[in-house]
Amino acid sequence: MFEETKIKKKVEIAEFIGFIKKYKPEQIECASHTFFRLSEKQRKIYTCDELRKILTQETPFLIGFQYNKNCAVFYKYKNKNLKMIIAFNDRKIKIVTFYFIEEWQIPKI
């Protein structure tokens, strides 16, 4: 069975960083869904500003477009593996959700 969230196409890191740099911070938004996995304590740490900073200033180690047209971006962040799901639309980037994953959950593409 085909999964919507599987990665269909890998994206080069330099290409992705160049693309993200075209957006101003105010063009990067968090969805209402972005923080649903977090505890109250985590919500104080991982704010939309913090996620924006990660997206614009950190270097991901893997990027890929999923079958559902969202983009999965993987970072080594504070000694953890962070997976951020983003969507592009109408000159904006929307951070759909993010979560920390184990090493074995990183896709092999």
C-alpha positions as CSV (number, residue, x, y, z in Angstrom):
1,M,0.0,0.0,0.0
2,F,1.2,3.5,-0.9
3,E,1.7,6.0,1.9
4,E,1.1,9.7,1.4
5,T,3.9,10.6,3.7
6,K,6.6,8.5,2.0
7,I,9.3,10.5,0.4
8,K,9.0,10.6,-3.4
9,K,11.8,12.9,-4.4
10,K,15.0,13.9,-2.6
11,V,16.0,17.6,-2.6
12,E,19.5,18.8,-2.6
13,I,20.5,20.7,0.6
14,A,22.0,23.7,-1.2
15,E,18.9,24.0,-3.4
16,F,16.6,23.9,-0.4
17,I,18.6,26.5,1.6
18,G,18.6,28.8,-1.5
19,F,14.9,28.4,-1.9
20,I,14.2,29.1,1.9
21,K,16.3,32.2,1.8
22,K,13.9,33.8,-0.7
23,Y,11.2,33.9,2.0
24,K,11.0,36.6,4.7
25,P,10.4,35.4,8.3
26,E,6.9,36.8,8.2
27,Q,6.2,34.6,5.2
28,I,6.9,31.5,7.3
29,E,3.8,30.5,9.4
30,C,2.9,27.8,11.8
31,A,-0.4,25.9,11.3
32,S,-2.8,25.4,14.2
33,H,-1.8,21.7,13.9
34,T,1.9,22.4,14.3
35,F,2.1,22.0,18.1
36,F,-0.5,19.3,18.7
37,R,2.0,16.7,19.7
38,L,3.7,18.8,22.4
39,S,3.2,19.1,26.1
40,E,2.7,22.5,27.7
41,K,6.3,22.6,28.7
42,Q,7.5,21.8,25.2
43,R,5.3,24.5,23.8
44,K,7.2,27.1,25.8
45,I,10.5,25.9,24.2
46,Y,9.4,25.1,20.7
47,T,7.6,28.3,19.6
48,C,6.8,29.3,16.0
49,D,9.8,31.7,16.2
50,E,12.1,28.9,17.3
51,L,10.9,26.7,14.4
52,R,11.3,29.6,12.0
53,K,14.9,30.0,13.2
54,I,15.6,26.3,12.7
55,L,14.2,26.4,9.2
56,T,16.1,29.6,8.2
57,Q,19.4,29.2,10.1
58,E,20.1,25.5,10.6
59,T,21.4,23.2,7.9
60,P,19.2,20.1,7.3
61,F,20.9,16.7,6.6
62,L,18.0,15.4,4.5
63,I,15.1,16.9,2.5
64,G,12.4,15.2,0.4
65,F,9.0,15.9,-1.1
66,Q,6.4,13.4,0.1
67,Y,3.6,11.9,-2.1
68,N,1.2,14.3,-0.4
69,K,3.2,17.3,-1.8
70,N,4.5,18.3,1.7
71,C,8.2,18.6,2.3
72,A,9.9,16.6,5.0
73,V,13.1,18.3,6.4
74,F,15.4,16.5,8.8
75,Y,17.8,18.3,11.2
76,K,20.3,17.3,13.8
77,Y,19.1,19.7,16.5
78,K,20.3,19.7,20.1
79,N,21.7,16.2,19.7
80,K,18.3,14.9,18.5
81,N,16.8,14.1,15.1
82,L,14.1,16.7,14.2
83,K,11.7,16.1,11.4
84,M,9.8,19.1,10.2
85,I,6.9,18.9,7.7
86,I,6.4,22.0,5.7
87,A,4.0,23.0,2.9
88,F,4.5,25.7,0.3
89,N,1.6,27.8,-0.9
90,D,0.7,31.4,-2.0
91,R,4.2,32.8,-1.4
92,K,4.3,31.4,2.1
93,I,5.8,28.5,3.9
94,K,3.6,26.7,6.4
95,I,5.1,24.6,9.1
96,V,2.6,21.8,9.3
97,T,4.1,19.8,12.2
98,F,7.4,18.7,13.6
99,Y,8.6,16.0,15.9
100,F,11.7,14.3,17.2
101,I,12.5,10.9,15.7
102,E,14.8,8.0,16.4
103,E,17.7,7.2,14.2
104,W,15.9,4.2,12.7
105,Q,13.0,6.4,11.6
106,I,15.2,8.5,9.2
107,P,14.2,7.4,5.7
108,K,16.9,5.8,3.5
109,I,16.6,7.7,0.2
